[in-house]
Each structure stands twice: as structure tokens, then as C-alpha cells.
Amino acid sequence: MLETVSILTTSPNKAMEGVHDRMPVILPPTSYELWLDPAMPFSPAVSGLPQPFDATQMHCRQVSSRVNFVKYDDPACAEAIISV
């Protein structure tokens, strides 16, 4: 069995536009069933889902540069940097 994964990207929302020119597609929970339905042919109903996620539903925080290195795979990568 071949197992694969893909990360779909879209243009950034207001929260991410200062960080990068694209962001991962984040689907709202109300779209999960449609997106994962194997019987759903590729159609406008599905192709319209990959859009920038609502920035007001996101929380941004600065994290350590550890996230840039694959050798670090631990919870410390997501810890917020505390400004003093």
C-alpha cells in the first residue's frame, strides 16, 4: 500500500501575510465531510474549499527558530517566546 500526504497551500490571510506569501489550507469543521467524501467528484463544491482561513479564528505567536530544524520534533517547538 502506498501512503502519501499532500499539503495544499493558498494565499495568506491577514494574520499570515506578514509571515509568508502562502499558507496551508485549513478547512473549517463544517467542510470535513464534503472534503473527505470519496464519492464526491471533483467539482466546484469541492474546488471552492481551499481558501484562506478566517484570520479572526487564528491566534499568532512568535516561536523559537527550533521549528526550522527537522531534528527538533518536540513540544518546545510550539512554545511561545516570552518577551521581557
C-alpha positions in Angstrom: 0.0 0.0 0.0 1.3 3.4 -0.9 0.8 6.0 1.8 1.2 9.7 0.8 0.4 13.1 2.2 0.0 16.4 0.5 -0.2 19.9 1.9 -2.3 22.2 -0.1 -1.5 25.9 0.1 -3.4 29.1 -0.7 -2.8 32.8 -0.5 -2.2 34.1 3.1 -5.0 35.6 5.2 -4.4 38.9 7.1 -2.8 37.0 10.0 -0.2 35.3 7.8 0.5 37.8 5.1 3.4 39.4 7.0 5.0 36.0 7.5 4.8 34.4 4.1 3.1 34.7 0.7 1.2 31.5 1.1 -0.3 29.4 3.9 -1.6 25.8 4.4 -5.3 25.3 3.5 -7.2 25.0 6.8 -10.7 23.7 6.3 -13.5 24.6 8.7 -15.1 21.6 10.5 -18.3 22.1 8.6 -16.4 21.2 5.4 -14.7 18.0 6.6 -17.5 15.6 5.5 -17.6 17.0 1.9 -13.9 17.1 1.5 -13.4 13.5 2.7 -16.3 12.0 0.8 -14.7 9.6 -1.7 -17.9 9.6 -3.7 -17.8 13.3 -4.3 -16.4 14.0 -7.7 -14.0 17.0 -8.1 -16.5 19.7 -8.6 -17.0 23.4 -7.8 -18.4 22.4 -4.4 -15.0 20.9 -3.5 -12.7 23.1 -5.5 -14.0 26.2 -3.7 -13.0 24.9 -0.3 -9.2 25.7 -0.4 -9.4 29.3 0.6 -7.5 31.4 3.2 -8.8 30.5 6.7 -10.7 33.2 8.6 -7.9 35.2 10.3 -10.1 36.1 13.2 -10.3 32.4 14.1 -6.5 32.2 14.4 -4.0 33.1 17.2 -0.5 34.0 16.2 2.6 33.9 18.4 6.3 34.0 17.9 8.1 30.7 18.5 11.7 29.6 18.6 13.7 29.1 15.5 13.8 25.4 16.5 10.9 24.9 14.2 13.3 25.4 11.3 15.2 22.2 12.0 13.8 18.8 11.4 16.0 17.3 14.2 13.7 19.0 16.7 10.4 17.3 17.0 9.1 18.1 20.4 6.5 20.3 22.2 9.2 23.1 22.7 8.8 23.9 19.0 5.4 25.4 19.7 6.1 27.2 22.9 5.6 30.9 22.7 8.7 33.2 23.1 8.0 35.4 26.1 9.1 39.0 25.6 10.6 40.6 28.7 
